[in-house]
């Protein structure tokens, strides 16, 4: 059995990241876009933890916990904005959220 | 002393009658109206008689005034209502509901209530078939109330209340036949012309208060007599002249006499009561009441004398040719009032008052007589359509003849004594100017005799010029009308005897009675006369009687001459007769017949009825012109300035909007916007696109670095 190396983790993380980016770029629903952002963050987390394990210290793990907290806060703010927006426009479709121009 | 202490009740009796008519008159029977309205005047007359009798006991020939102050009507005694006098001190503004009885007001009180009573009785007959019966008597009672207030007032303010009251009643009664346009116009004319005089009166009274610090006659007179004020004091002269303006309005003197002839539009008893006997003498009363002030203003006195004499001859000349029986009498009244003012002006106050007294009787008699004639003629007033009534209405004829003899000044009728006294007093003022006034008065006496006998001849003697219709209805008036005529006729004979002159062996009771009111004035006037010519003082005493006889003889001559001329001209005046003046001097006749064109002149000068094209003439025209000047020139200038400002503002706005804001501010902004437009096209606002570009960029960078 091939031992699981850091490279494997990095491949999984890269795959997760690409999935997340594709999700952000292609999905119309803001909720799913937000979830895709979570995927990207988790891909980063996975990297951090993988490198933490590789170097044998806990800095990366601690940093991953910070990122998780940050993601939670970001989700809370993002959903709050989304609800406020839904009240005005009655839609969660990213295509229609185009006020932020000029 | 009951009647004297309750003297304030006298005006209230007729006031009660007026109030009754006002509230209940419409529902009352004519008999009830008669009982109330005539009754209250009879009571007032009796009350007045008793009060005067008590007063004579009270005064004991000293003439000291009796004053009864009921309450303070305007202002208060505690100094809450003060005004600053001319000398800078404070005086309380104080007008009482106070009543003053002295010889002067006694005389007015007696003849106003007496003649008023007779005219009220007469009216019950005269107005019997007229509509508005209770209204007429209500007004008459209201008039009696106002007149009695005027007479009995103890200060100028209360006198003014009566003064305005009689003016109001005069207006109401002249306009009694209000459905006739001419009557309501005449009423307005009387009211408006009187208003001018009233302004003078109130200014005069306020000037006196400002100068002397009181409205009360007693206080003003005692101050004026105190010797603190020089003869000819300018403020007192001004006050006297202003008061005289008021008298001119009320007593129909030039230039304010124009309302009185037109006032004949009212019912005849009104003409007799208000416009002959009582109200029009209010001006004389007021001047006589202010005698202490007038005496200190010789210039004002001279003005009074000149205006009086001028009015006398002027009105008499108009009276010569009028055809309306009442208008002749109206001008006669104006003329006789002129006599009274002549007397006041020369300082013969007692003589003036005496003429008021006698005139009240014979003029009331003549008016009531003319009313009786009009009644007999079924309303016809034009003497050209009368004639030969002598036998048909004998009582009216006889009484009117007595009145005519009295006014013409035939001995021993009342007018002889009073008129002669005035002419004599004018003559004895030792100055040539007064001789001229005497001559005017004398000429007036001649004219008076002429026009009065003309009236008599045209009405009673000459051949009948009546239409058959009218002639058929001619009838003597009822007892209620003839009895007052007879009483007045007796008074017209006897009233003069009260002042039988010394030169004819009499004792001049009347003058003795009134004299105390003017006593101090007589002394002042005498001193003035002495200082003017000390030398001739000696001989005066001896030539007095002879000259007086001569003047009496001349007066009688004038009366006889007037009579003779009238007889020659009108005794045989048939239908279409000609006036002798019209034959001898047609232009003069035209001028006199048109009343010297005074009304026309006033139309040109004051009333604004005359226009040339669209431009109004006279004072109203000046007002219109200044109004036009104000609207077009003053306001026009303002508007032009406004227009210029507005135009400048418009330009400035345009500049601000298009140049400053447009080029300066918005211009760069527009430019920036135009330039920025292409850049804006890159921004389409969709987050995912931005993310896609970012990813593409990252991939691009990645590819670039890997490849390199």
Interface residues (C-beta under 8 A of the other chain):
Chain A: X21 X24 X25 X26 X33 X94 X95 X97 X98 X99 X100 X101 X102
Chain B: X680 X683 X684 X685 X686 X687 X688 X691 X692 X695
